[in-house]
Amino acid sequence: MPRKQNDVEKSLEAKGFQRAKGDHNFFHYHSKAGKKSRVFTKTSHGAREIDDNLLSQMAKQCKLSNKDFGLLIDCPLDRDSYEAKLIAQGAVEGLTA
């Protein structure tokens, strides 16, 4: 189901992604420790809605299944849970004691 670009971008920013403008809006994930990770996704400037194909590509870039990406955008998957998934995959380093 297509989603409004603005809603997707706001949700990404609420979950630890930081926007970097360019010819597209790039979103890089920053861990809770403040470190920029290699996890990123992007949206286009001109689109008002993001179709299912692009949402699927964004899910892969964010290291999530399509279902989990939907949960990330809709908010049941919070930042702590998302970061735990990234740590388990080795995409982000966890906090060291």
C-alpha positions in Angstrom: 0.0 0.0 0.0 1.6 3.3 -1.0 2.4 5.7 1.8 2.8 9.5 2.0 6.4 10.5 1.6 6.1 13.1 4.4 4.8 10.5 6.8 7.6 8.0 6.0 10.3 10.7 6.3 9.0 11.9 9.7 8.9 8.4 11.0 12.5 7.7 9.9 13.7 10.8 11.6 11.8 9.8 14.8 13.6 6.4 14.7 17.2 7.7 14.6 17.7 8.5 10.9 19.2 11.9 10.1 18.4 13.7 6.9 21.1 14.9 4.4 19.8 16.8 1.5 21.1 16.4 -2.0 19.4 15.5 -5.3 17.4 13.1 -3.1 16.7 13.2 0.6 19.2 10.7 2.2 18.5 9.3 5.6 21.5 7.8 7.5 20.9 5.9 10.7 22.7 7.1 13.8 22.9 4.7 16.7 21.8 5.7 20.2 25.5 6.1 20.9 25.5 8.9 18.3 27.6 7.0 15.7 26.7 7.2 12.0 26.1 3.7 10.6 26.2 2.4 7.1 22.4 1.9 7.2 20.7 4.4 4.9 17.8 5.0 2.6 16.6 7.8 0.4 13.5 9.4 -0.9 13.0 11.5 -4.0 12.3 15.3 -3.9 9.4 15.1 -6.4 7.3 12.2 -5.1 4.3 12.8 -2.8 3.7 9.1 -2.3 6.0 6.2 -2.2 4.8 3.1 -4.0 5.2 -0.5 -2.8 8.2 -1.2 -5.0 10.1 1.7 -3.6 9.0 0.8 0.0 10.4 -2.6 -0.6 13.7 -1.2 -1.7 13.8 1.1 1.3 13.1 -1.9 3.6 16.2 -3.7 2.2 18.3 -0.6 2.6 17.2 -0.4 6.2 18.0 -4.1 6.8 14.4 -5.0 7.4 11.7 -7.2 5.9 8.8 -5.4 4.2 6.6 -6.3 7.2 9.1 -4.9 9.7 9.7 -1.8 7.6 5.9 -1.2 7.7 6.0 -1.6 11.5 8.9 0.8 11.7 7.0 3.5 9.8 3.7 2.9 11.6 5.6 3.0 15.0 4.9 -0.4 16.6 8.6 -1.1 16.0 10.3 1.5 18.2 13.9 2.7 17.9 15.2 0.4 20.6 13.8 -2.7 18.9 15.0 -1.5 15.5 18.5 -0.9 16.8 18.5 -4.3 18.5 17.7 -5.9 15.1 20.6 -3.9 13.5 23.0 -5.0 16.3 22.0 -8.7 15.8 22.7 -8.4 12.1 26.1 -6.7 12.7 25.0 -3.5 10.9 25.4 -1.4 14.0 27.7 -1.7 17.0 26.0 -1.9 20.4 26.7 0.3 23.4 29.7 -1.0 25.3 29.7 -0.9 29.1 
